[in-house]
Amino acid sequence: MEKEYKTVLNEAVCEIEEKKSRFIAHVKPVASEEEAVAFINELKTKYWDATHNVYAYFIGGNNIVQRYSDDGEPSGTAGLPTLEVIKRMNVQNIVVVVTRYFGGTLLGAAGLIRAYGKSAALGIEKAGIVIKRLCKEVRIIVEYTMFGKLQSFLISKGYTLKDIIYEQDVELIVFVYVDEIENFSKLVTEATNARAIVEIGDETYITLDLDGKLIL
């Protein structure tokens, strides 16, 4: 599993016009090649009357999968530029389909590359680029007298708090980057004079915006 990568948050649609040709970009986050292919086929059915349904997708992880199709456009002018935009914007686990309705004016190779690339980039931006970070969910239980100090400490160190539960004691649920788990436990022990109970949970991906703020 990758410890951190960028992808898109939402499915999005974006349309531009170049010399009366319509370019409609659909962008979607996907977890597998099967999911990407299903999305492509869905749009091919929806836009059955389009001149072209160009696509590209990039699935990261241990076995990288990347595919593209010009769908009848001149070789190298549509699918590949779309894939290159995905790579340039450093996002993965994503599929982009750009549908074209021909407007009667030829754009030429350079014009096609610009139009498909622009459509893909605008669609990805609209879908919202986010960071996926592999963390462990850590539960910390402390007495109320230690709570304020510990909360301030965690915030000052930049840790992401998922929740705070107020019962007989206070339970803080914190997302901790997988590489920092061992050091985190030591820091909490020192900050609370060994008066905290620390329980390490399962690994999970959290979603952050580009400023590092948690998106629930």
C-alpha positions, 0 to 999 in steps of 0.5 A: 500500500502506498503511504501517500498519493494524490487523487480527486475527491469527486466526480466532475464534468467540465465542458469547453468549446474550440472552433465549434467543437464541444469537448466534455470532460468527465472525471472520476476517482476509481479504485480499480481498472474494472471500475474505470472501464465500467465508467468509460463504457457507461459514458460511451453508451450515454454519448453514443452519438458523439464523434469521439469518446477519448479516455485515459486512466491511471491506477497506482499502487504496487502494480501501476495500470495506465491506459488510453484511447484516441477513439478515432482521433489521429494517433497521439493527439487525444488519449495520450495528451489526456494521460500526460495531464493526469501524470503532470498533475500528479494524480492517480486512481482516476479516469478521465473521459473526454467526449467530442462533438465535431463542430465542422472545423478541423483543429489540426494535431496541435489544436487537438492536443491543446483541446483534449489537454485543456479539457482534462486539466479543467475537469481534474481541477473541478473534481478537486485534488486531494491527498490520501495518507495512510494512517493508523487510528489511535485512541488515547484515554486520559483523565480530564485534568490531562486533557487540555495539555494533551490536546494542545500538545497534539495540535501544536505537533500537527496531528489530525484529531478525528473526534473527542469523546467525553465520558468518565475520562476523555477519549481522543481519536487521532490519525497518525501517519504510519511511519510515526506510530512508534514515535507518537506513542513515546511522545504521548507517554512523555506529555502525560507522564505515562498517565494515558492509555494508548490503543493503536487501531487499524490502518486507514487512508485519510483524505486531506485537502492541499493545505493538509486539513482533514476532509471527513 
